[in-house]
Amino acid sequence: MRDRAAATGAPDLDLDAIIAAGDRRVRRRRAVAGVGVAAALVAAVVATPAIVDRINVGDKDVQPTNPTGAFVTRTPTYAVGTTIFYGDDAIDVSPHDVTALVQTDYGFVFTADQGDHQNVYFTDATDTTKIGETTQDPGTWLAADDSGPYVEWVDTQAQPLPEFVVYDTDAGKEVARTSEGNKPVDQVSDEFDLARVHAIDGTTAYWHSGAGTVAYDLTAGTQEVIRAHTSPSYLFDVSNGVFAQSSFDDQATVVTRELGSDKPFVPGIGEPQLSPYGTYVMTMPQQSSKVFETATQRDVTPDYQGYQVVLMTHWLDDDRYAAIGTKGDNIYRDPVAQLVCSITEGTCTVERTAIGTIDEVVFPVGGSLTDR
């Protein structure tokens, strides 16, 4: 898929242009204008599509690890400034202003600006500890699973090469650190060389290096390039062995257990998120988030109760998700309401009528909701 064109000589490094191109791609996906979906996708060059049904997509054959941490419950969560709002609890992480956020079963991992880089911190609501650094610009800064202790990021401060880091928030230590596949920052020539984290699924961490899309086995301590020469925006999410990846024409999301397949697909991109069991996937084919059943590609989006624009923030379980919404037509202008939506009930309820503007609030998605 989208193999790299043959190079003719070493190009001059222009990191600003590379980052700007990535920003344009993401903003295009998040644009409020509707996105047309191709009637048919061009077949993948390499992989043979798997036959997809309820057995191999969305089947609950891999249960999340039995939770033991104090933060196993996923509830409507966001951060404003130095405070993380976890349901009805307010967690003070002063003096650190939260810039990106994820949740594990043992607390929250977040980034905060530190001049020329971002510090990475862990808080269990009692103590806040620095656990790393990153200077990554666009994209997902932090990635974590729907359950479990692990979080990952790119240590762009590491020398001589950027390093992928996986940290265990239960044990309080790094469980993986590797630069394999990465290039020195001053040798990055295009987006295919960028180091970006994607997702954690159980004991497998997924990221993008200069070699392509990588799966790292946390138990064995080994990694495998599962798709070579991919863009860092090729793989979106992994849950219960189900992949959410970009389609060939960059207009739809493919949901499959075989990375590289060209079907089945659902309309829209917009940083898709899979439910914890992979039963559902959120995309954004138009101005609001839509939810589709991965096994059938059926639209199961709940009634948004008069909210004109609604964006999912994060899954709470395999049925419910948190979202933000506005009754106007511009979610970037006005303070947003916080919603909880249920697929089985087919409706949403309002948790809070106003939590701030979308630029003020940080959600547990590992980066900016609209600029990853």
C-alpha positions in Angstrom: 0.0 0.0 0.0 1.3 3.4 -1.0 4.9 2.1 -1.4 7.6 4.7 -1.3 8.6 6.1 -4.7 12.2 5.5 -5.7 14.5 8.2 -4.6 16.9 10.1 -6.8 19.6 11.4 -4.6 19.5 12.6 -1.0 17.0 15.4 -0.6 17.6 18.4 1.6 15.9 18.0 5.0 12.9 20.2 5.6 11.3 19.1 8.8 8.9 22.0 8.7 7.6 20.9 5.4 7.3 17.3 6.5 5.4 18.2 9.7 3.2 20.6 7.7 2.3 17.9 5.3 1.4 15.6 8.2 -0.7 18.3 9.8 -2.6 18.9 6.5 -3.3 15.2 6.2 -4.7 15.0 9.7 -6.7 18.2 9.5 -8.2 17.0 6.2 -9.4 13.9 8.0 -10.8 16.0 10.8 -12.4 18.6 8.6 -16.0 19.4 9.3 -16.9 19.2 5.7 -18.3 15.8 4.5 -15.9 13.4 2.9 -16.9 11.4 -0.2 -16.2 7.7 -0.1 -15.1 5.7 -3.2 -17.6 3.2 -4.4 -14.9 0.6 -4.8 -11.3 0.4 -3.4 -8.3 -0.5 -5.5 -7.1 -4.0 -4.4 -4.0 -4.2 -2.2 -0.8 -5.0 -3.9 0.4 -7.7 -1.5 -2.1 -9.1 0.9 -5.0 -11.4 0.0 -8.1 -10.2 1.7 -9.4 -12.5 4.5 -13.0 -13.6 4.6 -14.4 -11.5 7.3 -17.4 -12.5 9.5 -18.4 -12.6 13.1 -15.8 -15.3 13.8 -12.7 -13.3 12.8 -13.7 -9.7 13.3 -15.3 -8.4 16.4 -15.5 -11.8 18.1 -14.7 -11.7 21.8 -12.1 -14.4 21.7 -9.4 -12.4 23.5 -10.6 -10.9 26.8 -8.7 -8.0 28.3 -6.4 -8.8 31.1 -8.1 -9.3 34.4 -7.9 -5.8 35.9 -6.4 -5.2 39.4 -5.5 -1.5 39.3 -7.4 1.4 41.0 -8.2 3.0 37.7 -9.6 0.0 35.8 -12.9 1.8 35.3 -13.1 3.9 32.1 -15.4 6.9 32.7 -15.8 10.3 30.9 -12.4 11.9 31.4 -10.7 15.1 30.3 -8.0 17.5 31.4 -8.0 21.3 31.6 -4.8 23.0 32.6 -3.3 21.3 35.6 -6.4 19.2 36.5 -7.5 15.8 35.2 -11.2 15.3 35.6 -11.9 11.6 36.0 -15.6 11.2 36.4 -16.5 13.2 39.5 -12.9 13.3 40.7 -10.5 16.1 40.1 -6.8 15.1 40.1 -4.4 18.0 40.6 -1.1 17.5 38.7 0.3 21.0 39.4 2.4 22.7 38.2 2.1 20.7 35.0 -0.3 21.8 32.3 -1.5 18.7 30.5 -0.9 18.6 26.7 -1.7 14.9 26.0 -3.3 12.2 28.1 -3.9 8.4 28.3 -5.3 6.2 31.0 -4.0 2.8 32.2 -5.5 0.6 34.9 -3.1 2.2 37.4 -3.4 5.9 36.7 -2.8 8.5 34.0 0.2 9.2 31.8 0.4 12.7 30.4 2.8 15.1 28.7 3.6 18.7 29.7 5.5 21.3 27.9 9.1 21.8 29.0 10.5 24.4 26.7 12.1 22.6 23.8 10.5 19.2 24.6 7.6 17.5 26.4 8.1 15.7 29.7 6.2 12.5 30.2 4.6 12.0 33.6 2.6 9.3 35.5 0.1 10.1 38.2 -1.9 7.7 40.4 -3.8 10.7 41.9 -1.4 10.7 44.9 2.0 11.2 43.4 3.1 12.5 40.0 6.4 11.3 38.6 8.4 12.1 35.5 9.0 8.9 33.5 10.3 10.2 30.2 10.7 12.8 27.5 9.6 13.4 23.9 9.9 16.2 21.3 7.5 14.6 18.8 5.5 17.3 17.0 2.4 16.0 15.1 0.6 12.7 15.6 -0.2 10.5 18.6 2.3 11.2 21.5 1.1 8.5 23.8 -0.6 5.2 23.2 -2.2 2.8 25.7 -4.6 -0.2 25.6 -8.2 -0.2 26.7 -7.0 -2.1 29.8 -3.7 -3.1 31.4 -0.6 -1.3 32.6 1.3 -0.3 29.5 1.9 3.0 27.7 4.3 3.8 24.8 5.9 6.9 23.3 8.9 7.9 21.2 11.9 9.3 23.0 13.1 11.7 20.4 15.7 13.0 22.9 17.6 9.7 22.8 21.0 9.6 21.0 22.1 8.7 18.4 18.6 7.5 17.3 15.0 8.1 18.5 13.8 5.2 20.7 10.4 3.6 21.2 9.6 3.2 24.9 7.0 1.0 26.6 6.5 1.7 30.3 4.7 -0.5 32.8 2.6 1.8 35.2 2.0 -1.1 37.6 5.7 -2.1 38.0 6.9 1.5 37.6 9.6 0.7 35.1 10.3 0.6 31.4 9.7 -2.9 29.8 11.0 -2.0 26.3 13.3 0.5 24.7 14.5 0.1 21.1 15.7 2.3 18.2 15.5 -0.5 15.7 14.2 0.8 12.3 14.7 4.4 13.2 16.9 7.1 11.5 18.7 10.0 13.2 16.4 13.0 13.2 18.7 14.9 10.8 18.4 12.1 8.3 14.6 12.0 8.1 13.8 12.8 4.5 10.0 12.2 4.3 7.0 11.0 6.3 7.9 7.3 5.8 11.0 7.8 8.0 9.1 9.3 11.0 8.8 7.4 14.3 5.2 7.3 15.6 3.4 5.2 18.1 0.1 3.6 17.2 -1.5 1.3 19.8 -1.0 -1.4 22.4 -3.1 -4.5 22.2 -2.6 -6.8 25.2 1.2 -7.6 25.2 1.9 -6.3 21.7 2.9 -2.7 21.0 2.4 -1.2 17.5 4.4 1.7 16.1 5.8 3.1 12.9 9.5 3.3 12.2 11.5 4.0 9.0 11.1 0.3 8.2 7.3 0.4 8.2 4.5 -0.7 10.6 6.0 -2.7 13.5 4.6 -5.1 16.1 6.7 -5.5 19.2 6.1 -8.5 21.5 6.5 -7.3 25.1 6.8 -10.9 26.4 9.5 -12.0 24.0 11.2 -8.7 23.6 11.2 -9.0 19.8 9.8 -6.9 17.0 8.5 -7.7 13.5 7.8 -5.5 10.5 4.3 -6.5 9.7 3.9 -4.1 6.8 6.9 -2.5 5.1 7.2 1.0 3.7 4.0 2.4 5.2 3.0 5.9 6.0 2.8 6.7 9.8 -0.9 7.4 9.1 -1.5 3.9 7.7 -2.4 2.1 10.9 -4.9 3.8 13.3 -5.8 1.3 16.1 -5.6 -2.3 17.2 -8.1 -4.0 19.6 -8.6 -7.7 20.3 -6.5 -8.6 17.2 -8.6 -6.4 14.9 -6.8 -3.7 12.9 -8.2 -0.4 11.8 -6.1 0.8 8.9 -6.4 3.3 6.1 -7.8 2.2 2.7 -5.8 2.4 -0.5 -7.4 5.6 -1.6 -7.2 7.2 1.9 -11.0 7.7 2.0 -12.2 4.8 4.2 -11.2 2.6 7.1 -10.5 -1.1 6.6 -11.3 -3.3 9.6 -9.6 -6.7 9.5 -7.6 -9.3 11.3 -5.1 -9.4 8.4 -3.2 -6.1 8.1 -2.8 -5.1 4.5 -6.3 -6.4 3.4 -8.4 -4.0 1.3 -11.7 -5.0 2.8 -14.1 -5.0 4.5 -14.2 -1.3 4.9 -16.4 1.4 6.4 -16.8 5.0 5.3 -14.6 7.7 6.8 -11.3 8.1 8.5 -10.8 10.8 11.2 -8.5 8.8 13.6 -10.7 5.7 13.9 -11.0 4.0 17.3 -11.9 0.4 17.9 -14.0 -0.7 20.9 -12.2 -2.8 23.4 -13.2 -6.1 21.9 -13.0 -4.8 18.3 -16.8 -5.2 17.9 -17.3 -1.6 16.7 -15.2 1.1 15.1 -15.7 4.8 15.1 -14.9 6.8 12.0 -15.8 10.3 10.8 -17.3 10.1 7.3 -18.9 13.5 7.7 -18.9 16.2 10.3 -19.8 13.9 13.2 -18.4 10.6 14.5 -20.2 7.5 13.2 -20.0 4.0 14.7 -20.1 0.8 12.6 -20.2 -2.9 13.6 -16.9 -4.4 12.3 -18.4 -7.8 11.5 -21.2 -6.4 9.2 -20.1 -2.8 8.6 -23.6 -1.8 9.7 -24.1 1.8 10.9 -25.0 1.5 14.6 -24.5 5.2 15.6 -26.8 6.2 18.5 -29.2 9.1 18.3 -27.3 12.3 19.2 -30.3 13.9 20.7 -30.3 17.2 18.8 -26.5 17.7 18.9 -25.6 18.8 15.4 -21.9 18.0 15.6 -20.6 15.1 17.9 -17.1 13.7 18.2 -16.2 10.6 20.1 -13.4 11.0 22.6 -12.9 7.5 24.0 -14.5 4.1 24.6 -15.8 3.4 28.1 -16.5 -0.3 27.4 -17.5 -2.4 24.4 -20.9 -0.7 24.2 -20.5 2.9 25.6 -18.3 5.8 24.6 -17.7 9.3 25.8 -18.2 12.1 23.3 -18.4 15.9 23.0 -21.1 17.8 21.1 -22.5 21.1 20.2 -26.0 22.0 19.1 -24.5 24.6 16.7 -22.7 23.8 13.5 -19.2 24.7 14.6 -17.7 22.5 17.3 -14.5 24.6 17.3 -16.2 27.8 18.3 -18.4 27.2 21.4 -17.9 25.3 24.7 -18.8 21.6 24.2 -21.1 19.4 26.1 -19.8 16.0 27.4 -22.0 13.0 26.4 -22.1 9.3 27.1 -23.5 7.2 24.2 -24.7 3.6 24.3 -25.0 1.5 21.1 -27.4 -1.0 22.6 -29.6 1.7 24.0 -29.3 3.7 20.8 -29.1 7.1 22.5 -26.8 9.5 24.3 -27.1 11.2 27.7 -25.5 14.5 28.8 -22.9 14.3 31.5 -22.0 18.0 31.5 -23.5 20.8 29.5 -20.2 22.7 29.1 -16.6 21.7 29.8 -14.7 24.3 27.7 -13.8 24.8 24.1 -12.2 22.1 22.1 -8.9 23.9 22.1 -8.9 24.2 25.9 -9.7 20.5 26.8 -7.4 17.5 26.5 -9.0 14.1 26.1 -7.4 10.6 26.9 -6.5 9.9 23.2 -2.7 10.4 23.5 -2.7 13.7 21.6 -4.9 16.6 20.4 -8.4 15.3 19.5 -8.4 17.3 16.3 -4.7 17.5 15.4 -3.2 14.0 15.8 
